[in-house]
Amino acid sequence: MEVLKKQASPDYYKFFRAYAKAWLRSTSRKNTEAMAESDEHSPSILRVNRVVCNFQEFYDTYEIKEGNGMYVPPEERIQIW
């Protein structure tokens, strides 16, 4: 993300879509539940949604506002990157 910010005209839409596609998985609810009990890794949906919601660029790109399911208040966003 930091490299993207340094570009003259960063394409955040393309970046977030590519990131989500990299984690795209097709699975049943039953399989997801079974994996949640046996796999120490987070399900793909969380690996995407809980990461991107920490970046202001995500809110700006997709016009995410308070009340939207993907909205996380700024004070609750993780700032380690």
CYANA upper distance limits for C-alpha pairs under 8 A (distance plus 0.5 A):
  1 MET  CA      5 LYS  CA      6.82
  2 GLU  CA      6 LYS  CA      7.21
  3 VAL  CA      7 GLN  CA      7.56
  4 LEU  CA     10 PRO  CA      6.33
  5 LYS  CA     10 PRO  CA      6.85
  6 LYS  CA     10 PRO  CA      8.29
 11 ASP  CA     15 PHE  CA      6.83
 12 TYR  CA     16 PHE  CA      6.51
 12 TYR  CA     57 GLU  CA      7.48
 12 TYR  CA     58 PHE  CA      7.94
 12 TYR  CA     61 THR  CA      7.09
 13 TYR  CA     17 ARG  CA      6.69
 13 TYR  CA     61 THR  CA      6.67
 13 TYR  CA     62 TYR  CA      8.38
 14 LYS  CA     18 ALA  CA      6.55
 15 PHE  CA     19 TYR  CA      6.66
 16 PHE  CA     20 ALA  CA      6.69
 16 PHE  CA     52 VAL  CA      8.03
 16 PHE  CA     58 PHE  CA      7.98
 17 ARG  CA     21 LYS  CA      6.59
 18 ALA  CA     22 ALA  CA      6.64
 19 TYR  CA     23 TRP  CA      7.38
 19 TYR  CA     48 VAL  CA      7.91
 20 ALA  CA     24 LEU  CA      6.69
 20 ALA  CA     48 VAL  CA      6.42
 23 TRP  CA     44 SER  CA      6.14
 23 TRP  CA     45 ILE  CA      8.14
 23 TRP  CA     47 ARG  CA      8.07
 23 TRP  CA     48 VAL  CA      7.53
 24 LEU  CA     44 SER  CA      7.37
 24 LEU  CA     45 ILE  CA      8.37
 25 ARG  CA     44 SER  CA      7.41
 27 THR  CA     31 ASN  CA      6.85
 27 THR  CA     32 THR  CA      7.18
 28 SER  CA     32 THR  CA      6.73
 29 ARG  CA     33 GLU  CA      6.66
 30 LYS  CA     34 ALA  CA      6.73
 31 ASN  CA     35 MET  CA      6.59
 32 THR  CA     36 ALA  CA      6.65
 32 THR  CA     43 PRO  CA      7.75
 33 GLU  CA     37 GLU  CA      7.12
 34 ALA  CA     38 SER  CA      6.96
 35 MET  CA     39 ASP  CA      5.72
 35 MET  CA     43 PRO  CA      8.37
 36 ALA  CA     40 GLU  CA      8.02
 36 ALA  CA     41 HIS  CA      8.48
 36 ALA  CA     42 SER  CA      7.87
 36 ALA  CA     43 PRO  CA      7.67
 42 SER  CA     46 LEU  CA      6.71
 42 SER  CA     47 ARG  CA      6.77
 43 PRO  CA     47 ARG  CA      6.90
 44 SER  CA     48 VAL  CA      6.85
 45 ILE  CA     49 ASN  CA      6.45
 46 LEU  CA     50 ARG  CA      5.77
 46 LEU  CA     51 VAL  CA      8.12
 47 ARG  CA     51 VAL  CA      6.74
 48 VAL  CA     52 VAL  CA      6.65
 49 ASN  CA     53 CYS  CA      6.66
 49 ASN  CA     70 MET  CA      7.83
 50 ARG  CA     54 ASN  CA      7.74
 51 VAL  CA     55 PHE  CA      8.36
 52 VAL  CA     58 PHE  CA      6.81
 53 CYS  CA     58 PHE  CA      7.06
 53 CYS  CA     59 TYR  CA      7.96
 53 CYS  CA     70 MET  CA      6.98
 53 CYS  CA     71 TYR  CA      7.30
 53 CYS  CA     72 VAL  CA      7.01
 53 CYS  CA     77 ARG  CA      7.87
 54 ASN  CA     58 PHE  CA      8.38
 54 ASN  CA     72 VAL  CA      8.03
 54 ASN  CA     77 ARG  CA      5.38
 54 ASN  CA     78 ILE  CA      6.26
 54 ASN  CA     79 GLN  CA      7.77
 55 PHE  CA     59 TYR  CA      7.63
 55 PHE  CA     77 ARG  CA      8.35
 56 GLN  CA     60 ASP  CA      6.79
 57 GLU  CA     61 THR  CA      6.38
 58 PHE  CA     62 TYR  CA      6.64
 58 PHE  CA     63 GLU  CA      8.44
 58 PHE  CA     64 ILE  CA      8.13
 59 TYR  CA     63 GLU  CA      5.79
 59 TYR  CA     64 ILE  CA      5.08
 59 TYR  CA     65 LYS  CA      7.70
 59 TYR  CA     71 TYR  CA      8.44
 60 ASP  CA     64 ILE  CA      7.34
 64 ILE  CA     68 ASN  CA      6.89
 64 ILE  CA     70 MET  CA      7.62
 64 ILE  CA     71 TYR  CA      6.85
 65 LYS  CA     71 TYR  CA      6.80
 66 GLU  CA     71 TYR  CA      6.18
 66 GLU  CA     72 VAL  CA      8.20
 66 GLU  CA     73 PRO  CA      8.14
 67 GLY  CA     71 TYR  CA      7.13
 72 VAL  CA     76 GLU  CA      6.92
 72 VAL  CA     77 ARG  CA      6.95
 73 PRO  CA     77 ARG  CA      7.14
